[in-house]
């Protein structure tokens, strides 16, 4: 016999009709048509190489599975104990091959060590012997260092790897990862991997599964899912919900728990459950769409860290239907001078360089830029210098007047020649004037001022004819173009960076570089409100934070290297406002509390606790009071407990502390009540009140404890409150309580990692969460030069899912309207069954007893009208008023009523009419203040009980 190559079976491939040297694999065409495809002709002599390829090995595995199922369906002479189970030996043995690193693989693509592990598997339970934990950890670090060397950006990190705090932490991470790997293998999950080098996942048919359902079971286990475009970018509702569960920000689950969930779903017969490995690949593919990019950075000091691109986050906000309608891109003209948002403050309105604000107004067919002449509808020429927006969304322009002297024009660029023009009154922009040859010749004065050099505005060249706006961020990580009410929601707090090594200025170095890149190349985004592409420049607004971090940002520490000091249009010496959590609650309130309780004996502590626990909390936005806890841990209270004390302590300690301490508590309470306001209606008067309140706190604090005045920086910081309020508006608009509560979220991201690179791992996980939230809320993202949105089924499902709204804090603004009521809960019988709702005649209600009607409602004149009892009603202010709440009310202006104070006695809703009424016990304000508390006193008129009924809709 002649020695040579073994002949190939002609059944393994088919030859091309045009060229007999071209062949393609029949097995791959049958089992991997998507991966193999139509353009898969290869040279006949290369077929042996093809048989070692991943796609062929995957196809071979699928064919082996089919053989396995057929064998399972055929009757055998095995003992009953083996009728419904497939043993390890029954799995066909694939051809041996070499792994990617030349490692020899045994049966089922397993290494010899893996085969040995399965050979030692006990019939009832299995036992895996682990190497010494310290050796395992050391090997992991060596492997990690090797991976770092492969990434150029991480060159300096290997020498400063963080150590675990103790051996238990290392063992816990090791055990978690090992258990996750075991579960993924043992749970009988998925499909044979697309890579033969991955482990085969074995399965067993349970005794309750009929053998004729084996094929269906196999399809269910395969993880193969038919994609449904309505659930895009997910193939199905199930996979979407699995990703939702896996990305819960405050309830993180490990890989092992996710594997158990997948196993459980499969065991109960759920169709289309993905394989664990395929599910992770899908998550990676969605993240790779780069909705939020994670950037790896090396600081000038050699510290490596990772951060999520803040520009991507802003782009998401502008293309998100839940966020975009609330974004303001111009400074504001507040109605009646009311200041409530950052864009009402002095910085946006006057202080900041106007070139940092949005430079243009989009009139639809024309773009009007600042520093360019524009013609009004009345024929006048003006030069807009700043765009403004009123509360109704109407855009205005502050503009310089243009004066003509013979044939030359002069721009009157002084404050006394600034006019306010409605933007809709502009007719021709600079380009329009150019086209018509009507740009005037400028006077020598205007030329010397440099104005013609800004015509056309240089920003036009950056945007290729698309609208351009500017967006501000606080370096704590939020979009300050949003209203304060939204900024306090967790879903609008965005993680950017953390590092155990790089300082705050070092981390800002990378963020600043990305932000300033938009000044030369503005970010392009799809604006869903105008249905067009726009461009964005990004600037830093301010740096809220605790006192140490603000000190670092301002350059008090590490001033040799501080990128904050060179940030464009951000004066970090002024743009680090005092913060009510750290400066007020954890500052002066905490100092006053210490002076209050430090000298108490046991009896005084007991008396105080009883008083505190009996506080009437209606109308106070505070959690339930736990007086015993507060007294027991008096020296370790946090912000939410101190917020309770600053509101109520004044009424409980009047006879438990010296007079000077009582006056300090009073002064601090007055200051807090002034600072915790959502809007300022008379700025000049408000500023005067805050100035006096700050001075009172400092004066009495110097008497109570003089040493703290010179040793506690937070007392000094109070003197900056007035300037910060002028610059940013209400100080609660830059509160960091939301950021502090966000700390738990990124800590949870670190717990479930190996903690070797926390900056990277946390950034990756939170980028995944950002991506999922964007998809969840119907946001748009760019994919292959096309802007896409989540499927219609996702958007519809999320809209009607309170659970997802709660988990991801997507709760929209409360839709309750003034006058809306909530009915009393239904009473229940002895068996807890609800009783029919009780209906009252008007004559049976409280308002029928000596009630003075401040309403012309005809329903109230009918004693036989029927009513439901309610537990609450929404006031004109938006507050929820319950039975017992103290309110201010008045009747319709038609009957000449005046406002009065009172307490809610009863709330009624008509059974037949869309009408609700509130019965209030009326009180009067005494002419003199309380002698001890120096506050207004409410008294009954002539010591008589007077009931007044008003309509809830007034």
HUCORNOR-V14129 format. One record per run of one state. SS is the DSSP state (H for helix, E for strand, - for the rest). FROM is the first residue (numbers start at 1). TO is the last residue. Records with the same first field share a line. If there is no record, write none. Layout:
SS->FROM-TO  FROM-TO
This chain:
-->1-9  16-21  32-32  37-41  51-53  74-79  83-87  91-97  99-103  106-106  110-110  120-132  151-151  155-157  161-166  187-210  222-228  232-236  247-254  268-275  288-293  299-303  309-309  319-323  327-330  334-334  338-338  340-341  345-345  352-353  357-359  363-366  370-372  377-380  391-394  406-407  413-414  429-429  436-440  443-443  449-450  455-459  464-466  475-477  480-483  488-489  494-496  498-503  521-522  528-531  541-546  555-562  567-579  598-601  614-626  633-633  637-638  652-658  676-679  681-682  705-705  712-712  729-730  735-736  752-757  777-779  784-785  790-791  800-801  808-820  824-827  829-833  835-839  845-845  849-850  854-857  862-865  875-879  883-885  890-892  896-899  911-915  926-937  940-940  944-946  952-954
H->10-12  26-31  33-36  44-50  54-73  80-82  88-90  107-109  112-119  133-150  152-154  158-160  167-186  211-221  229-231  237-246  255-267  276-287  310-318  324-326  335-337  342-344  346-351  354-356  415-417  423-425  430-435  444-448  451-454  460-463  484-487  490-492  504-520  547-554  563-566  580-597  602-613  627-632  634-636  639-651  659-675  683-704  706-711  713-728  731-734  737-751  758-776  792-799  802-807  842-844  846-848  858-861  893-895  941-943
E->13-15  22-25  42-43  98-98  104-105  111-111  294-298  304-308  331-333  339-339  360-362  367-369  373-376  381-390  395-405  408-412  418-422  426-428  441-442  467-474  478-479  493-493  497-497  523-527  532-540  680-680  780-783  786-789  821-823  828-828  834-834  840-841  851-853  866-874  880-882  886-889  900-910  916-925  938-939  947-951
